[in-house]
Amino acid sequence: MQWQNFLEALNRRLCVSPRFASEVRAKMSNENELMTYLLNDQHVRFFVSLWLQKRNNSKEGKSLEKAKLIKTLGNKEFQGKNYLSSIHSYTKSALYAPADSEDLPVAIANRSAALYYLGKYEDCLKDINLAIELDYPEKLRFKLYLRAVECHLKLGKKKLAEESLQRVHETINKFDDSFNIRKAEINQHIEQLTLEVSSMQNDEDEAAGANFSIKPEPAFGLNPNFLSASAGIDRKYSQDKGRYVVANRDIKKGQILFVEKPFAFVLLDHDKSNSLCENCCRSYGDVPVPCTQCSDTFYCSVECSKEGWSSFHRWECAGCQMGLWQQIGIAHLALKVLVISTTTSDIITFNEVQKLVTNFDKLSPSDLIIYGITATMLTLYLSKYTDYFKSNDIKQCLVDKFCDGTSNFDHEFLSDDDKRVYISSLLLRHILQLVSNGHAITKLNTVASEKDKVATEQQDRVATAIYPSASMMNHSCDPSIINSFMDQHLIVKATKDIAAGEEVFHCYGPHFRRMSKDQRQEILKNQYCFTCTCEPCTSPELQFFVERFRAKKCPECSGALYAINSHSLHCLDCGAVPNVNYQAELDEAQDFFDAGQVYIDLEREKEALDILKICLNKRRNVLYKYHEDITVTLDLIGKVYAIMGRWLESISYLEHSLTAIEERYGSSSIELANELNKVTDVCIRYLQEEPNTTTKWYKNTLKKTRRYLDRAEEIMNLNYGPWNGSYEDINDKKKTLSTLLKDFNI
């Protein structure tokens, strides 16, 4: 049974008892009292233990048989020169190979060979080092060292090539008797490589270029009293606001206010995060380092593997094999916060995490019971399936780290039950903290489409993390900052000028440009337990902002006509209340739109254009000018023209979308940058393919492409920064444009 189904069933079973409901409600003054009750309840412990046992009975760990089968498949793919496929097979073989088996380093060594043939020499060298680290048979290492020499030759690294050659000689001399059959062949290969290395020029220092991997710094330097924050902001406290953030000087749009490493993060269980390191959130590309115990965890390097194991993974590894973490959502991060709290020596950050709000007194009893049962499950998991309680002195590893007694729950730890209640209380606290303070780590990815010749930027959520300093900011539906990420690091930038003394606002998700007021208020009340009173939630002018983009056209002023509270249509601009019904026209327009998409799928672009233009005219007749359906129709027509290679027409329709996108999402929004990228993709295709470069259309397109790229770069720099891949894509397009411009005095 899945955990959520189990939770619901157990909660129903428990709550049918009047005694249980009344006793639990009486024990809800803090986490410790609730967890004492739940852990002492025989029904809760019995059913949770039974669920864990069933998960453990069906766990999947390492399998030498699977590793060998998959390695054999990889060898066949390699022999057939399907190197990319063989890399995937060797990676999977390494994942299943037990730590003490020779198949683990052999799979990595084989992967290095495939990488070499794909020209990925740096990755090949990483795998060579990893195979040796994993105890690849010593007498066969000469093969790896020879491959390393060849990589260094390709990369022009003479000194490193010489060092690898020396290791070849050392291995050959040490195991001389093992090479009698192939000795002549091996020596010939060594002589050839020695000759090539000797003819190489000495290494030259590579010209220093822009290093986008360097972590940026906060504006005005680091604040000595506010971890990871700019010296330009301060943390304050008031009874009504709690802790919040204020500018202590004038802050300009684009300045960095936080650069913060998370206390802990967990990757989400989907395709968008399956190429990221579990320890640092960097991409591991084609050379992941597998956990030697479970078959679900990858790292980007041996160093991250060792750090991850000692810091947290030794206590979550069994849960990976049992398939726990993909079922329990935010609770996985709560467990990771606990175990990192146990191992960390960073006492200051530890205490900042512990002080985050829980909203314990504002949550419903049923929610608290659900969270409490989850904390019970995690505690029993740690107790029965890991050595957490045996290997840690709870007082030394946790209790003594608190700067005050607010989270110590007054335990004496006279028994194992005392320790379990204490740990479960902390787990419940972390779950509640993360419900209100968890951050989504996102990555901006480019989704390219060869069919319509344009690319789309897509922001994917890849992990959930806890950033204690950034969590100090209060919410506004119109925030003054934006978050972006450089691997696991959170980069917080101002998106508008902030005057000295003004509060700095974050958005917890509900943004006034993306959700209606009612939707925002409901989400904030349910998850964060407050009623928002920011400007978009209280200003009459912004009360129906999102509704404008779903409004019909007012027959009086062509303004936004909307049905407020499901009553009669009301113009948000002139106040008119006309009695009109456009449903027949809208249904007909939708039929044309659907038919247009069918024609596109059938590759009948001309018919698609004809019918989509009819749809556009009908929608323009009855919908507000910025209605999202009009924007979508314009965008689709532009894509159809791009498919047909009719670049100027495509540009024209895509440009019409820009105004509506900017009106809705703002002049600095990623949505606008995405639309600008679409337009510039098509512009550059036109400029590259148009033979007549003397026309006014060609020159005008050159000018507008430069203007659009400059604006897209400005927006991407504000939202993400030069370390993002999409920013580099814009720079590549600017280089292409620069080549085209060199013959024009523009």
C-alpha positions, 0 to 999 in steps of 0.5 A, a space after each residue: 500500500 502506498 504511504 498516502 493511502 495507508 495514512 488515510 486508512 490509519 487516520 480513519 481507523 484512529 479517528 472513529 474512536 471518540 477516546 482517541 480524538 479527545 485524548 489527542 486534542 488534549 495532547 496538542 500543546 506542542 510536538 513533544 506531547 503529540 509524539 509521546 502520545 502517538 509513539 505510545 499508542 499500540 495501534 499506531 506503532 503496530 500498523 506503521 511497523 507492519 507497513 515498514 516491514 512490508 516495504 523492507 520485504 520488497 526492497 530492491 538492492 544491488 544485484 550482481 546478476 543484473 549488473 553482469 547482464 546489463 554489462 554484457 548488453 553494454 559490451 554488445 552496444 560498444 562493439 556495434 559502435 553504439 557508444 551512447 547506448 553503451 554508456 547508459 548500459 555501463 552506468 546501469 550496470 555500475 548502479 547494480 554492481 555490489 561494492 565488493 564486486 569487480 564488476 563495479 570498477 569494470 563497468 566504469 572502466 568500460 564506460 570510460 572507453 565509450 566516452 573516449 570514442 565519443 570525444 568526451 576526453 575530460 569525462 573519460 579521464 574522470 571515469 579512469 580515476 573513478 575506476 581506479 578509486 573503486 579498485 579496478 584490478 591492478 594488473 590491468 590498470 595499464 590499459 586505463 593509463 594508456 587511455 589516459 595518455 591518449 586523452 591527454 594527447 587529445 587535450 594537449 596536456 603534455 605534462 599529464 600525458 608524461 605522468 600517465 606514461 610513467 604509471 604505464 611503465 610502473 604497472 608493466 614492470 610490476 606485473 611483467 610476467 602477466 603480459 608474455 602473450 601480448 607484451 610485444 603488442 603492448 610495448 609497440 603501443 607504448 612506444 608509439 604514444 611515447 613518440 607522440 608525447 615527446 613531440 608535443 609542445 609544452 603546456 601553455 596556460 589557457 587564456 582566462 575567459 569568463 568563468 560562469 561557475 564562480 559563485 556571485 557575491 551579495 551586493 555591498 558585501 556579506 552581512 556579519 549579522 545575517 547569514 548569507 545575506 547582503 550587508 544592504 539588508 537587515 533582519 527585523 522582528 515585530 509582534 505582528 510580522 514576526 521576523 522580516 527583512 528590511 533594506 538599510 540603504 537604497 537597493 537597485 534593481 538587479 542587485 543580489 541580496 542573498 547567496 545561500 547554500 541550503 541546509 539540506 535539499 532532496 531531489 524530486 523523483 522525476 526525469 527533470 532531476 535524474 541527472 543531478 548530484 544528490 550532494 551538490 545538485 550539479 549535473 553529473 552528465 555522462 559520468 555519475 558516481 553510483 552509491 555503493 549500497 543502493 541502486 537509486 543514488 548518484 553523485 557527480 564525484 567521488 568527493 560528493 559520494 564520500 561527503 554525502 555518505 558521511 553527512 546524510 546518506 548512510 541513514 537514508 540509503 536503506 529507505 532508498 532500497 525500500 522505496 520510501 522517499 518518493 512516497 512521502 514528499 516533504 517528509 523526506 527532506 525533514 529526515 534529511 534536515 534531522 540527520 544533517 543536524 546530527 552531523 553538522 558542525 555549523 552550530 549557527 545555521 543549525 540554530 537558524 533552522 530550528 527557529 523557523 516557524 511551524 504554525 503548530 497552533 494554527 493547523 487543524 488536529 487532523 493535519 497534525 495527526 497525519 504529520 505526526 504519524 509520518 514522523 512516527 514512521 520515520 522514527 521507527 525506520 531510523 530505529 529498526 532499519 539503520 544504526 542512527 540511534 546506536 551510532 549517535 549520542 543524541 545529547 551530544 549530536 543534537 541537544 547540546 547544539 541548541 543555543 537555548 532550550 526552546 527545542 530541547 523538549 526537556 528530555 533526560 534520555 533515560 531510555 530508548 523510548 525517550 530518545 525515540 520521542 525526542 527524535 520524533 518530536 524534532 522530525 515533526 517540527 521539521 515537517 511543519 517547518 518545511 510546509 511553511 518554509 520549503 523552497 523549490 530548486 528550479 532549473 531553466 531548460 530549453 525545449 527545442 522543436 525542430 518541427 516549428 523551428 523555435 525553442 521554448 524556455 521551461 522552468 522545471 522544479 528539480 528539488 526541495 530545499 531549506 534556506 533559513 536566511 531567505 526564509 526570513 522574507 515575508 510574502 507579497 503577491 507582487 514581490 520585490 525579489 526573484 529567486 534563481 539557482 546556481 546548482 544548490 545555491 539560491 541567488 536572490 535578486 531585487 527585481 525593482 528598486 527598494 528604498 532604504 527602510 522598505 521591507 523586502 518581499 518574497 512570493 511564496 508561490 501565489 503571484 498576482 500576475 498568475 492567479 486570481 485574488 481568491 486563489 491566492 488567498 486560499 492557498 496562503 491561508 491553507 498552507 501558510 496560515 495567514 491572510 495576505 494584505 499586500 497591495 494586489 490583494 487590497 488595491 481595487 485597481 489590481 483586484 481583477 488583474 488576472 481576470 482581464 486576460 480571460 475577459 470578453 470585449 466590452 461593446 462600449 469601450 472595447 475594454 475587459 468585460 468580465 463576470 464578477 462572482 458569476 453574475 452579469 458581465 461588468 466592464 472593468 474599464 468603463 463600468 458598463 453592464 451590457 447584456 451580451 452573449 458571445 458563447 456561440 461565437 466562442 464555441 465556433 472559434 474553438 472549433 476552428 482552433 481545434 481543426 487548425 491543430 489537426 491540420 498541423 498534425 497532418 502537415 497540411 500547413 496551408 489549410 491550418 493557416 487559413 482556418 487559424 486566421 478565421 479563428 483569430 478574427 472571430 476571437 478578436 471580435 468578441 474577446 478583450 485584446 489581451 485575452 490569452 486565447 488571442 495570444 495563443 492563436 497568434 503564437 500558433 500561427 507564427 509557429 505554422 509560418 515558421 514550419 513553412 519557412 515563411 520567416 517574415 510572416 512568422 516574425 510578424 505574428 510572434 511580435 503581436 504576442 509580445 505586447 500581450 505577454 508583457 502586459 500580463 507578466 511584466 517587462 522583466 518576466 521570464 515569459 517575455 524573455 521566452 517570447 523574445 527568444 522565439 522571435 529571435 530564433 525565427 529572425 536569425 533563420 530568416 537572416 541566415 537563409 535570405 539571399 537578398 540582403 539589400 531589402 529594407 525588410 532584411 535591414 529592419 530585421 537585423 536591427 530588431 533582432 539586435 534590439 530583441 536579443 539585448 532585451 532578452 539578455 537583460 531579462 535573463 541576466 536579471 532573472 537568472 544570471 550569466 551562469 545559466 545555460 539559456 543566457 549562454 544561448 543568447 550570447 551564441 545568438 548574439 555572436 551569430 548576429 554579429 557575423 551577419 552585421 559586420 557587412 552593415 553599418 548598423 
